[in-house]
C-alpha cells in the first residue's frame, strides 16, 4: 500500500501526515527518488509489485485457447500498459511544477529552453498539468457524487499570449486552531482532575 501511495505522491504531490511521510522516506526513499527523477522502469517495478493482478477490465474469452498458457497475465499486462501510458503523459509535470514555483511570470519560450523542448510541446505539457491537477471535490448535497473541480496543486497559472502567469495557491498552515483545541482539552482535563475526591 505504501508503494502505491509513493507512486501517487510522485505524480500528484500533496501534504500528508508526517508519520506516513517518514515511513515512506525510510522504507521507499530510493524508489521515491528514482521516480521523482523520471525513471520509468522504477514506476513499472513499483506498480508491478503493488497492483492487483487478478482484476480484468473485461470478462475473459473462454472460446479462445491461449497456447502458451499466459492468459492469466492479460489483466495485469492491460493494467500495466494503461498505467505506463499515464505516467509517460505526466513524466514532465514534476519538473514543470518546480520551475513554475520559482517565477511569478515566465515566457513559454524560456520554459521551453529550460526543459529543452519545443514551445508547442511545452504548451501541451502545461495543458496536461492543468488537466491532471484538477480533482472532483465533494460539496454539500444529497449525493456523494456531487462536487466541483478544484485544483489540487499548490501552483496555479494561466497563459496570456506567450506569457505564463503563476499564482502560488499554497495555504499557510494554521497552527492556532491546533493550539486552541489542545488548550480546551487541557482545561477539560484540569476540571475533571479537580472534581475528583481523594
TORRO-845309 format. One record per residue: x, y, z of N, C-alpha, C in turn; residue number from 1; residue in three letters. Coordinates in nm, 2 decimals. Layout:
<nodes>
<<X, Y, Z>, <X, Y, Z>, <X, Y, Z>, NUM, 'ALA'>
...
</nodes>
This chain:
<nodes>
<<0.08, -0.12, 0.00>, <0.00, 0.00, 0.00>, <0.09, 0.13, 0.00>, 1, 'UNK'>
<<0.20, 0.12, 0.08>, <0.29, 0.24, 0.08>, <0.35, 0.26, -0.06>, 2, 'UNK'>
<<0.37, 0.15, -0.13>, <0.43, 0.16, -0.27>, <0.33, 0.24, -0.36>, 3, 'UNK'>
<<0.20, 0.21, -0.36>, <0.11, 0.28, -0.44>, <0.10, 0.42, -0.39>, 4, 'UNK'>
<<0.10, 0.45, -0.26>, <0.10, 0.58, -0.21>, <0.22, 0.66, -0.26>, 5, 'UNK'>
<<0.34, 0.60, -0.26>, <0.46, 0.66, -0.31>, <0.44, 0.70, -0.46>, 6, 'UNK'>
<<0.39, 0.62, -0.54>, <0.36, 0.65, -0.68>, <0.27, 0.77, -0.69>, 7, 'UNK'>
<<0.16, 0.77, -0.61>, <0.06, 0.88, -0.61>, <0.13, 1.01, -0.57>, 8, 'UNK'>
<<0.22, 1.01, -0.47>, <0.28, 1.13, -0.43>, <0.38, 1.18, -0.53>, 9, 'UNK'>
<<0.44, 1.10, -0.61>, <0.53, 1.14, -0.71>, <0.45, 1.21, -0.82>, 10, 'UNK'>
<<0.34, 1.15, -0.86>, <0.26, 1.20, -0.97>, <0.17, 1.32, -0.93>, 11, 'UNK'>
<<0.13, 1.32, -0.81>, <0.04, 1.43, -0.76>, <0.08, 1.47, -0.62>, 12, 'UNK'>
<<0.19, 1.55, -0.60>, <0.24, 1.58, -0.47>, <0.14, 1.66, -0.39>, 13, 'UNK'>
<<0.13, 1.63, -0.26>, <0.04, 1.70, -0.17>, <0.09, 1.67, -0.03>, 14, 'UNK'>
<<0.03, 1.74, 0.07>, <0.07, 1.72, 0.21>, <0.00, 1.60, 0.26>, 15, 'UNK'>
<<0.08, 1.52, 0.33>, <0.02, 1.40, 0.40>, <0.07, 1.40, 0.54>, 16, 'UNK'>
<<0.02, 1.31, 0.62>, <0.06, 1.30, 0.76>, <0.21, 1.28, 0.78>, 17, 'UNK'>
<<0.27, 1.34, 0.87>, <0.41, 1.34, 0.89>, <0.46, 1.20, 0.92>, 18, 'UNK'>
<<0.39, 1.12, 0.99>, <0.43, 0.98, 1.02>, <0.43, 0.89, 0.90>, 19, 'UNK'>
<<0.33, 0.91, 0.81>, <0.32, 0.84, 0.69>, <0.44, 0.88, 0.60>, 20, 'UNK'>
<<0.47, 1.01, 0.59>, <0.57, 1.06, 0.50>, <0.71, 1.00, 0.55>, 21, 'UNK'>
<<0.73, 1.00, 0.68>, <0.85, 0.94, 0.74>, <0.87, 0.80, 0.70>, 22, 'UNK'>
<<0.76, 0.72, 0.72>, <0.77, 0.58, 0.68>, <0.80, 0.56, 0.53>, 23, 'UNK'>
<<0.74, 0.64, 0.45>, <0.77, 0.63, 0.30>, <0.92, 0.67, 0.28>, 24, 'UNK'>
<<0.97, 0.77, 0.34>, <1.11, 0.81, 0.31>, <1.20, 0.71, 0.37>, 25, 'UNK'>
<<1.17, 0.65, 0.48>, <1.26, 0.55, 0.54>, <1.26, 0.42, 0.46>, 26, 'UNK'>
<<1.14, 0.37, 0.42>, <1.14, 0.24, 0.35>, <1.14, 0.25, 0.20>, 27, 'UNK'>
<<1.10, 0.36, 0.14>, <1.09, 0.37, 0.00>, <1.16, 0.49, -0.06>, 28, 'UNK'>
<<1.26, 0.54, 0.02>, <1.33, 0.66, -0.02>, <1.40, 0.65, -0.15>, 29, 'UNK'>
<<1.46, 0.54, -0.18>, <1.53, 0.53, -0.31>, <1.44, 0.52, -0.42>, 30, 'UNK'>
<<1.33, 0.44, -0.40>, <1.23, 0.43, -0.51>, <1.16, 0.57, -0.53>, 31, 'UNK'>
<<1.13, 0.64, -0.43>, <1.08, 0.77, -0.44>, <1.17, 0.87, -0.52>, 32, 'UNK'>
<<1.30, 0.86, -0.48>, <1.39, 0.95, -0.55>, <1.40, 0.91, -0.70>, 33, 'UNK'>
<<1.41, 0.78, -0.73>, <1.42, 0.74, -0.87>, <1.30, 0.78, -0.95>, 34, 'UNK'>
<<1.18, 0.76, -0.89>, <1.06, 0.80, -0.96>, <1.05, 0.95, -0.98>, 35, 'UNK'>
<<1.09, 1.03, -0.88>, <1.10, 1.18, -0.90>, <1.19, 1.22, -1.01>, 36, 'UNK'>
<<1.30, 1.14, -1.03>, <1.39, 1.17, -1.14>, <1.33, 1.13, -1.28>, 37, 'UNK'>
<<1.22, 1.06, -1.28>, <1.16, 1.02, -1.41>, <1.20, 0.88, -1.46>, 38, 'UNK'>
<<1.24, 0.80, -1.37>, <1.28, 0.66, -1.40>, <1.16, 0.57, -1.43>, 39, 'UNK'>
<<1.13, 0.55, -1.56>, <1.01, 0.47, -1.60>, <1.02, 0.33, -1.55>, 40, 'UNK'>
<<1.14, 0.27, -1.55>, <1.15, 0.13, -1.50>, <1.11, 0.12, -1.35>, 41, 'UNK'>
<<1.14, 0.22, -1.27>, <1.10, 0.22, -1.13>, <0.95, 0.23, -1.11>, 42, 'UNK'>
<<0.89, 0.31, -1.20>, <0.74, 0.32, -1.19>, <0.68, 0.18, -1.23>, 43, 'UNK'>
<<0.74, 0.12, -1.33>, <0.69, -0.01, -1.37>, <0.71, -0.12, -1.27>, 44, 'UNK'>
<<0.83, -0.12, -1.20>, <0.86, -0.21, -1.10>, <0.77, -0.20, -0.98>, 45, 'UNK'>
<<0.75, -0.07, -0.94>, <0.66, -0.05, -0.82>, <0.52, -0.08, -0.85>, 46, 'UNK'>
<<0.47, -0.05, -0.97>, <0.33, -0.08, -1.00>, <0.31, -0.23, -1.01>, 47, 'UNK'>
<<0.41, -0.30, -1.07>, <0.40, -0.44, -1.09>, <0.40, -0.51, -0.96>, 48, 'UNK'>
<<0.47, -0.46, -0.86>, <0.47, -0.52, -0.73>, <0.34, -0.50, -0.65>, 49, 'UNK'>
<<0.28, -0.38, -0.66>, <0.17, -0.34, -0.57>, <0.03, -0.35, -0.63>, 50, 'UNK'>
<<0.02, -0.36, -0.76>, <-0.11, -0.35, -0.82>, <-0.18, -0.49, -0.81>, 51, 'UNK'>
<<-0.32, -0.48, -0.81>, <-0.39, -0.61, -0.81>, <-0.37, -0.68, -0.94>, 52, 'UNK'>
<<-0.34, -0.81, -0.94>, <-0.30, -0.88, -1.06>, <-0.41, -0.97, -1.11>, 53, 'UNK'>
<<-0.53, -0.96, -1.05>, <-0.63, -1.05, -1.09>, <-0.76, -0.98, -1.14>, 54, 'UNK'>
<<-0.76, -0.85, -1.14>, <-0.88, -0.78, -1.19>, <-0.87, -0.76, -1.34>, 55, 'UNK'>
<<-0.97, -0.80, -1.41>, <-0.98, -0.78, -1.55>, <-1.08, -0.68, -1.59>, 56, 'UNK'>
<<-1.05, -0.59, -1.68>, <-1.15, -0.48, -1.72>, <-1.26, -0.54, -1.80>, 57, 'UNK'>
<<-1.24, -0.66, -1.86>, <-1.34, -0.73, -1.94>, <-1.34, -0.87, -1.90>, 58, 'UNK'>
<<-1.46, -0.94, -1.92>, <-1.46, -1.08, -1.89>, <-1.37, -1.16, -1.98>, 59, 'UNK'>
<<-1.31, -1.27, -1.93>, <-1.22, -1.34, -2.02>, <-1.30, -1.42, -2.13>, 60, 'UNK'>
<<-1.23, -1.44, -2.24>, <-1.29, -1.51, -2.35>, <-1.25, -1.66, -2.34>, 61, 'UNK'>
<<-1.35, -1.74, -2.31>, <-1.32, -1.88, -2.29>, <-1.32, -1.96, -2.42>, 62, 'UNK'>
<<-1.36, -1.90, -2.53>, <-1.36, -1.96, -2.66>, <-1.22, -1.97, -2.72>, 63, 'UNK'>
<<-1.14, -1.87, -2.69>, <-1.00, -1.86, -2.75>, <-0.91, -1.94, -2.65>, 64, 'UNK'>
<<-0.84, -2.03, -2.70>, <-0.75, -2.11, -2.62>, <-0.61, -2.04, -2.64>, 65, 'UNK'>
<<-0.55, -2.01, -2.53>, <-0.41, -1.95, -2.53>, <-0.31, -2.06, -2.53>, 66, 'UNK'>
<<-0.23, -2.07, -2.63>, <-0.14, -2.18, -2.65>, <-0.03, -2.18, -2.54>, 67, 'UNK'>
<<0.02, -2.06, -2.51>, <0.13, -2.06, -2.42>, <0.09, -2.05, -2.27>, 68, 'UNK'>
<<-0.04, -2.05, -2.25>, <-0.09, -2.05, -2.11>, <-0.07, -1.93, -2.03>, 69, 'UNK'>
<<-0.05, -1.81, -2.09>, <-0.03, -1.69, -2.02>, <-0.16, -1.60, -2.02>, 70, 'UNK'>
<<-0.27, -1.66, -2.04>, <-0.39, -1.57, -2.04>, <-0.42, -1.52, -1.90>, 71, 'UNK'>
<<-0.37, -1.58, -1.80>, <-0.39, -1.52, -1.66>, <-0.32, -1.39, -1.65>, 72, 'UNK'>
<<-0.22, -1.36, -1.73>, <-0.14, -1.24, -1.72>, <-0.21, -1.12, -1.79>, 73, 'UNK'>
<<-0.30, -1.15, -1.88>, <-0.36, -1.04, -1.96>, <-0.42, -0.93, -1.88>, 74, 'UNK'>
<<-0.49, -0.95, -1.77>, <-0.54, -0.83, -1.70>, <-0.43, -0.75, -1.64>, 75, 'UNK'>
<<-0.32, -0.81, -1.59>, <-0.21, -0.74, -1.54>, <-0.14, -0.66, -1.64>, 76, 'UNK'>
<<-0.12, -0.72, -1.76>, <-0.05, -0.65, -1.87>, <-0.13, -0.53, -1.92>, 77, 'UNK'>
<<-0.26, -0.55, -1.92>, <-0.35, -0.44, -1.97>, <-0.34, -0.32, -1.87>, 78, 'UNK'>
<<-0.35, -0.36, -1.74>, <-0.34, -0.25, -1.63>, <-0.20, -0.18, -1.64>, 79, 'UNK'>
<<-0.10, -0.26, -1.66>, <0.04, -0.20, -1.66>, <0.05, -0.11, -1.78>, 80, 'UNK'>
<<0.00, -0.15, -1.90>, <0.01, -0.06, -2.02>, <-0.07, 0.07, -2.00>, 81, 'UNK'>
<<-0.19, 0.06, -1.94>, <-0.26, 0.19, -1.92>, <-0.19, 0.28, -1.82>, 82, 'UNK'>
<<-0.14, 0.22, -1.71>, <-0.07, 0.29, -1.61>, <0.06, 0.36, -1.67>, 83, 'UNK'>
<<0.14, 0.28, -1.75>, <0.26, 0.34, -1.80>, <0.23, 0.45, -1.90>, 84, 'UNK'>
<<0.12, 0.44, -1.98>, <0.08, 0.54, -2.07>, <0.05, 0.67, -1.99>, 85, 'UNK'>
<<-0.02, 0.66, -1.88>, <-0.05, 0.77, -1.79>, <0.08, 0.83, -1.74>, 86, 'UNK'>
<<0.17, 0.75, -1.69>, <0.30, 0.80, -1.64>, <0.38, 0.88, -1.75>, 87, 'UNK'>
<<0.38, 0.82, -1.87>, <0.45, 0.89, -1.98>, <0.39, 1.03, -2.00>, 88, 'UNK'>
<<0.26, 1.04, -1.99>, <0.19, 1.17, -2.01>, <0.24, 1.27, -1.90>, 89, 'UNK'>
<<0.26, 1.22, -1.78>, <0.28, 1.31, -1.67>, <0.43, 1.32, -1.62>, 90, 'UNK'>
<<0.52, 1.26, -1.70>, <0.66, 1.24, -1.65>, <0.72, 1.38, -1.64>, 91, 'UNK'>
<<0.68, 1.48, -1.72>, <0.75, 1.61, -1.71>, <0.68, 1.70, -1.61>, 92, 'UNK'>
<<0.57, 1.67, -1.55>, <0.49, 1.76, -1.47>, <0.57, 1.80, -1.34>, 93, 'UNK'>
<<0.64, 1.70, -1.27>, <0.71, 1.75, -1.15>, <0.82, 1.85, -1.19>, 94, 'UNK'>
<<0.89, 1.84, -1.30>, <0.99, 1.93, -1.34>, <0.93, 2.07, -1.37>, 95, 'UNK'>
<<0.82, 2.06, -1.44>, <0.74, 2.19, -1.48>, <0.70, 2.26, -1.35>, 96, 'UNK'>
<<0.64, 2.18, -1.25>, <0.60, 2.24, -1.13>, <0.72, 2.31, -1.05>, 97, 'UNK'>
<<0.83, 2.24, -1.06>, <0.95, 2.30, -0.98>, <0.99, 2.44, -1.05>, 98, 'UNK'>
<<0.98, 2.45, -1.18>, <1.02, 2.57, -1.25>, <0.91, 2.68, -1.22>, 99, 'UNK'>
<<0.78, 2.64, -1.22>, <0.67, 2.73, -1.20>, <0.68, 2.79, -1.06>, 100, 'UNK'>
<<0.73, 2.71, -0.96>, <0.74, 2.76, -0.83>, <0.84, 2.88, -0.81>, 101, 'UNK'>
<<0.93, 2.88, -0.90>, <1.04, 2.98, -0.89>, <1.00, 3.12, -0.95>, 102, 'UNK'>
<<0.90, 3.13, -1.03>, <0.87, 3.25, -1.10>, <0.72, 3.30, -1.08>, 103, 'UNK'>
<<0.70, 3.42, -1.10>, <0.57, 3.48, -1.10>, <0.51, 3.49, -1.24>, 104, 'UNK'>
<<0.60, 3.53, -1.33>, <0.57, 3.53, -1.48>, <0.69, 3.47, -1.55>, 105, 'UNK'>
<<0.66, 3.41, -1.66>, <0.76, 3.34, -1.74>, <0.71, 3.32, -1.88>, 106, 'UNK'>
<<0.80, 3.34, -1.98>, <0.76, 3.32, -2.11>, <0.76, 3.17, -2.14>, 107, 'UNK'>
<<0.68, 3.13, -2.24>, <0.67, 2.99, -2.28>, <0.81, 2.95, -2.34>, 108, 'UNK'>
<<0.87, 3.05, -2.41>, <1.00, 3.02, -2.48>, <1.11, 2.99, -2.37>, 109, 'UNK'>
<<1.10, 3.07, -2.26>, <1.20, 3.05, -2.15>, <1.18, 2.91, -2.09>, 110, 'UNK'>
<<1.06, 2.87, -2.06>, <1.03, 2.74, -2.00>, <1.07, 2.63, -2.10>, 111, 'UNK'>
<<1.05, 2.65, -2.23>, <1.09, 2.55, -2.33>, <1.24, 2.54, -2.33>, 112, 'UNK'>
<<1.31, 2.65, -2.31>, <1.46, 2.64, -2.31>, <1.51, 2.56, -2.19>, 113, 'UNK'>
<<1.44, 2.59, -2.07>, <1.48, 2.52, -1.95>, <1.45, 2.37, -1.97>, 114, 'UNK'>
<<1.34, 2.33, -2.03>, <1.30, 2.19, -2.04>, <1.37, 2.12, -2.16>, 115, 'UNK'>
<<1.43, 2.20, -2.25>, <1.49, 2.15, -2.37>, <1.39, 2.09, -2.46>, 116, 'UNK'>
<<1.28, 2.15, -2.48>, <1.16, 2.11, -2.56>, <1.12, 2.22, -2.65>, 117, 'UNK'>
<<1.04, 2.18, -2.75>, <0.98, 2.28, -2.84>, <0.86, 2.35, -2.77>, 118, 'UNK'>
<<0.83, 2.47, -2.81>, <0.73, 2.55, -2.74>, <0.59, 2.49, -2.75>, 119, 'UNK'>
<<0.56, 2.42, -2.87>, <0.43, 2.36, -2.88>, <0.42, 2.24, -2.78>, 120, 'UNK'>
<<0.53, 2.17, -2.76>, <0.53, 2.06, -2.66>, <0.51, 2.11, -2.52>, 121, 'UNK'>
<<0.57, 2.23, -2.49>, <0.56, 2.28, -2.36>, <0.42, 2.33, -2.33>, 122, 'UNK'>
<<0.35, 2.39, -2.43>, <0.21, 2.42, -2.42>, <0.13, 2.30, -2.39>, 123, 'UNK'>
<<0.16, 2.19, -2.46>, <0.08, 2.07, -2.43>, <0.11, 2.02, -2.29>, 124, 'UNK'>
<<0.23, 2.02, -2.24>, <0.26, 1.98, -2.11>, <0.19, 2.07, -2.01>, 125, 'UNK'>
<<0.18, 2.20, -2.03>, <0.11, 2.29, -1.94>, <-0.04, 2.26, -1.94>, 126, 'UNK'>
<<-0.10, 2.23, -2.05>, <-0.24, 2.19, -2.06>, <-0.26, 2.06, -1.98>, 127, 'UNK'>
<<-0.17, 1.97, -2.00>, <-0.17, 1.84, -1.93>, <-0.16, 1.86, -1.78>, 128, 'UNK'>
<<-0.07, 1.96, -1.74>, <-0.06, 1.99, -1.59>, <-0.19, 2.04, -1.54>, 129, 'UNK'>
<<-0.26, 2.13, -1.61>, <-0.38, 2.19, -1.57>, <-0.49, 2.08, -1.55>, 130, 'UNK'>
<<-0.49, 1.99, -1.65>, <-0.59, 1.89, -1.66>, <-0.57, 1.78, -1.55>, 131, 'UNK'>
<<-0.45, 1.74, -1.53>, <-0.42, 1.63, -1.43>, <-0.43, 1.68, -1.29>, 132, 'UNK'>
<<-0.41, 1.81, -1.26>, <-0.41, 1.85, -1.12>, <-0.55, 1.90, -1.08>, 133, 'UNK'>
<<-0.66, 1.87, -1.16>, <-0.79, 1.90, -1.12>, <-0.85, 1.78, -1.05>, 134, 'UNK'>
<<-0.92, 1.80, -0.94>, <-0.98, 1.69, -0.87>, <-1.13, 1.73, -0.84>, 135, 'UNK'>
<<-1.22, 1.63, -0.85>, <-1.36, 1.65, -0.81>, <-1.36, 1.65, -0.65>, 136, 'UNK'>
<<-1.41, 1.76, -0.60>, <-1.42, 1.78, -0.45>, <-1.57, 1.78, -0.42>, 137, 'UNK'>
<<-1.61, 1.70, -0.32>, <-1.75, 1.69, -0.28>, <-1.79, 1.83, -0.21>, 138, 'UNK'>
<<-1.91, 1.87, -0.25>, <-1.97, 1.98, -0.18>, <-2.10, 1.94, -0.11>, 139, 'UNK'>
<<-2.15, 2.02, -0.03>, <-2.27, 1.97, 0.05>, <-2.38, 1.94, -0.05>, 140, 'UNK'>
<<-2.45, 1.83, -0.03>, <-2.55, 1.79, -0.11>, <-2.60, 1.66, -0.08>, 141, 'UNK'>
<<-2.70, 1.61, -0.15>, <-2.76, 1.48, -0.11>, <-2.68, 1.36, -0.17>, 142, 'UNK'>
<<-2.62, 1.39, -0.28>, <-2.54, 1.28, -0.35>, <-2.40, 1.29, -0.32>, 143, 'UNK'>
<<-2.34, 1.17, -0.30>, <-2.19, 1.17, -0.28>, <-2.11, 1.19, -0.40>, 144, 'UNK'>
<<-2.18, 1.20, -0.52>, <-2.12, 1.22, -0.65>, <-2.11, 1.37, -0.69>, 145, 'UNK'>
<<-2.19, 1.45, -0.62>, <-2.19, 1.59, -0.65>, <-2.06, 1.66, -0.61>, 146, 'UNK'>
<<-2.02, 1.75, -0.68>, <-1.89, 1.82, -0.64>, <-1.86, 1.92, -0.75>, 147, 'UNK'>
<<-1.74, 1.98, -0.73>, <-1.69, 2.08, -0.82>, <-1.54, 2.05, -0.84>, 148, 'UNK'>
<<-1.49, 2.08, -0.96>, <-1.35, 2.06, -0.98>, <-1.27, 2.17, -0.92>, 149, 'UNK'>
<<-1.16, 2.13, -0.84>, <-1.07, 2.23, -0.78>, <-0.93, 2.18, -0.81>, 150, 'UNK'>
<<-0.84, 2.28, -0.82>, <-0.70, 2.25, -0.84>, <-0.64, 2.18, -0.72>, 151, 'UNK'>
<<-0.57, 2.07, -0.74>, <-0.51, 2.00, -0.63>, <-0.36, 2.04, -0.61>, 152, 'UNK'>
<<-0.32, 2.13, -0.70>, <-0.18, 2.17, -0.70>, <-0.16, 2.30, -0.62>, 153, 'UNK'>
<<-0.05, 2.31, -0.56>, <-0.02, 2.44, -0.49>, <0.03, 2.55, -0.58>, 154, 'UNK'>
<<0.04, 2.51, -0.71>, <0.08, 2.61, -0.81>, <-0.03, 2.62, -0.91>, 155, 'UNK'>
<<-0.08, 2.74, -0.94>, <-0.18, 2.76, -1.04>, <-0.12, 2.86, -1.14>, 156, 'UNK'>
<<-0.17, 2.86, -1.26>, <-0.12, 2.95, -1.36>, <-0.22, 2.97, -1.47>, 157, 'UNK'>
<<-0.20, 3.07, -1.55>, <-0.28, 3.09, -1.67>, <-0.19, 3.15, -1.78>, 158, 'UNK'>
<<-0.22, 3.12, -1.90>, <-0.14, 3.16, -2.01>, <-0.21, 3.28, -2.08>, 159, 'UNK'>
<<-0.14, 3.39, -2.10>, <-0.18, 3.51, -2.17>, <-0.09, 3.53, -2.28>, 160, 'UNK'>
<<-0.13, 3.51, -2.41>, <-0.04, 3.52, -2.52>, <0.07, 3.42, -2.51>, 161, 'UNK'>
<<0.20, 3.47, -2.49>, <0.31, 3.39, -2.48>, <0.37, 3.39, -2.34>, 162, 'UNK'>
<<0.30, 3.44, -2.24>, <0.34, 3.45, -2.11>, <0.26, 3.36, -2.01>, 163, 'UNK'>
<<0.33, 3.30, -1.92>, <0.27, 3.22, -1.82>, <0.27, 3.30, -1.69>, 164, 'UNK'>
<<0.15, 3.32, -1.64>, <0.14, 3.40, -1.51>, <0.11, 3.30, -1.40>, 165, 'UNK'>
<<0.19, 3.30, -1.30>, <0.19, 3.19, -1.20>, <0.14, 3.25, -1.07>, 166, 'UNK'>
<<0.05, 3.18, -1.00>, <0.00, 3.22, -0.87>, <0.02, 3.10, -0.77>, 167, 'UNK'>
<<0.09, 3.13, -0.66>, <0.11, 3.03, -0.56>, <-0.01, 3.02, -0.47>, 168, 'UNK'>
<<-0.08, 2.91, -0.48>, <-0.20, 2.89, -0.40>, <-0.18, 2.81, -0.27>, 169, 'UNK'>
<<-0.06, 2.79, -0.23>, <-0.03, 2.72, -0.11>, <-0.09, 2.79, 0.01>, 170, 'UNK'>
<<-0.17, 2.72, 0.09>, <-0.23, 2.78, 0.20>, <-0.14, 2.76, 0.32>, 171, 'UNK'>
<<-0.12, 2.87, 0.40>, <-0.03, 2.86, 0.51>, <-0.10, 2.77, 0.62>, 172, 'UNK'>
<<-0.02, 2.70, 0.69>, <-0.07, 2.61, 0.79>, <-0.12, 2.69, 0.91>, 173, 'UNK'>
<<-0.24, 2.66, 0.96>, <-0.30, 2.73, 1.07>, <-0.27, 2.66, 1.20>, 174, 'UNK'>
<<-0.17, 2.70, 1.27>, <-0.13, 2.64, 1.39>, <-0.22, 2.68, 1.51>, 175, 'UNK'>
<<-0.28, 2.80, 1.50>, <-0.37, 2.85, 1.60>, <-0.48, 2.75, 1.64>, 176, 'UNK'>
<<-0.55, 2.70, 1.54>, <-0.66, 2.61, 1.57>, <-0.61, 2.49, 1.65>, 177, 'UNK'>
<<-0.50, 2.43, 1.62>, <-0.44, 2.31, 1.69>, <-0.42, 2.35, 1.83>, 178, 'UNK'>
<<-0.36, 2.46, 1.86>, <-0.33, 2.50, 2.00>, <-0.45, 2.53, 2.08>, 179, 'UNK'>
<<-0.55, 2.59, 2.01>, <-0.68, 2.62, 2.08>, <-0.75, 2.49, 2.12>, 180, 'UNK'>
<<-0.75, 2.39, 2.03>, <-0.81, 2.26, 2.07>, <-0.74, 2.20, 2.18>, 181, 'UNK'>
<<-0.60, 2.21, 2.18>, <-0.52, 2.14, 2.29>, <-0.55, 2.22, 2.42>, 182, 'UNK'>
<<-0.56, 2.35, 2.42>, <-0.59, 2.42, 2.54>, <-0.73, 2.38, 2.60>, 183, 'UNK'>
<<-0.83, 2.37, 2.51>, <-0.96, 2.33, 2.56>, <-0.96, 2.19, 2.62>, 184, 'UNK'>
<<-0.88, 2.10, 2.55>, <-0.87, 1.96, 2.61>, <-0.80, 1.97, 2.75>, 185, 'UNK'>
<<-0.70, 2.05, 2.76>, <-0.63, 2.06, 2.89>, <-0.72, 2.12, 2.99>, 186, 'UNK'>
<<-0.80, 2.22, 2.96>, <-0.89, 2.28, 3.06>, <-0.99, 2.18, 3.10>, 187, 'UNK'>
<<-1.04, 2.10, 3.01>, <-1.14, 1.99, 3.04>, <-1.08, 1.89, 3.13>, 188, 'UNK'>
<<-0.96, 1.85, 3.10>, <-0.88, 1.75, 3.19>, <-0.86, 1.81, 3.32>, 189, 'UNK'>
<<-0.82, 1.94, 3.33>, <-0.79, 2.00, 3.46>, <-0.92, 2.01, 3.54>, 190, 'UNK'>
<<-1.03, 2.04, 3.49>, <-1.16, 2.04, 3.56>, <-1.19, 1.90, 3.61>, 191, 'UNK'>
<<-1.17, 1.80, 3.53>, <-1.20, 1.66, 3.57>, <-1.12, 1.62, 3.69>, 192, 'UNK'>
<<-0.99, 1.66, 3.69>, <-0.90, 1.62, 3.79>, <-0.94, 1.69, 3.92>, 193, 'UNK'>
<<-0.97, 1.82, 3.91>, <-1.01, 1.89, 4.03>, <-1.14, 1.84, 4.10>, 194, 'UNK'>
<<-1.22, 1.79, 4.01>, <-1.35, 1.74, 4.06>, <-1.34, 1.60, 4.14>, 195, 'UNK'>
<<-1.23, 1.54, 4.12>, <-1.21, 1.41, 4.18>, <-1.19, 1.43, 4.33>, 196, 'UNK'>
<<-1.25, 1.34, 4.41>, <-1.23, 1.35, 4.56>, <-1.13, 1.25, 4.60>, 197, 'UNK'>
<<-1.03, 1.29, 4.67>, <-0.92, 1.20, 4.71>, <-0.93, 1.17, 4.86>, 198, 'UNK'>
</nodes>
